[in-house]
Amino acid sequence: MKYLSIGWLVPLCCSLFAQQTVPEIKFDSVPNPLKLPADIHFGEVSGVAVNSKGHVFVFSRGNTNGPAYGATAAQLLEFGADGKYLREIGKNLYAWSYAHAVRVDKDDNIWAIDKGSDMIVRFNPEGRVTMVFGRKKEASDEAAPWTRVNPPRPAVNGQFRQPTDVAWDPRGNIFISDGYINSRVAKYDKTGHWVTQWGDRGNKPGEFNTPHSIAADAKGNIYVADRGNRRIQVFDPDGTFQREIKIDVPLPPDVQPWMGAMPSPQAALAQSGSPWAICITPGPTQYLYSSDAYPGRVYKLSLDGTVLGMLGTSGRQLKEFGWIHEIACPSENVLYVAEILNWRVQKLLLTK
């Protein structure tokens, strides 16, 4: 592949980051991996997760109700390992407002993160609600989303403002990334009791600008996709900063964005590698996967942050991506990616 010449940007790019040259990973996309009934459609697919049986859970901004803007847009669907549609979970749920992410824990509980209602809900494998975090504004009031003021309002224990994701350490502690208005990680113990929080808005170590996705490794380290700061930050389970990971890979010369004009070289460099979604594989050797919106790639990393390979590009065809919003990685070489702009889930098979 030919890469964009950035020689004339040396003073700029070297002050931003030093680029790495990494190999392209060969991969295929399984056509039509999930079979929807005739009367159900995906909207913007914001979340995808896989349980221990290989069942796939899709959190979609579908089943829309209300006006064109400010509509309720959240629907949680389950598919079998063969892609066959099984059921809708949480139909008419009080928390449904604007789907953001879905995760499955080691006990196959299903966790839905709703950005619009500021709530995180745990379902048991049977699909019944067993734990609730956060609270949306009451309909009896003049309800409206939390506004963004400057400086931001201080975060409140147990209350969320556009939360984004959830993860767990090996002890079962719960970590919630929060989010678009708050800029922190909230920690609960496995029983749902509040423990602590860390982070605030900023760009120093331990600060965040849109903590958009979160994952934990087998040792309990917490990885936060600090999207607005174009980095992944790593913490121990108590919130102590360990290190940051930056994905600095040469840009291809001719990748069109899914929409909008071609970004300037400066804007392209600033977007490339900015982590929208992260996941960590199971197994004795774990890998970290991350995706960006432009140029629309998925990156494979070792847990120390070394970029081992990359795949994909922006677009609408199979093997192209329109804003990957969540990644599920049940194994090193099988990925599911949820796409906002293409209204779909792709199942990717990677070859070594």
Order of alpha helices (4+ residues) and beta strands (2+ residues): alpha-beta-beta-beta-beta-beta-beta-beta-beta-beta-beta-beta-beta-beta-beta-beta-beta-beta-alpha-beta-beta-beta-beta-beta-beta-beta-beta-beta
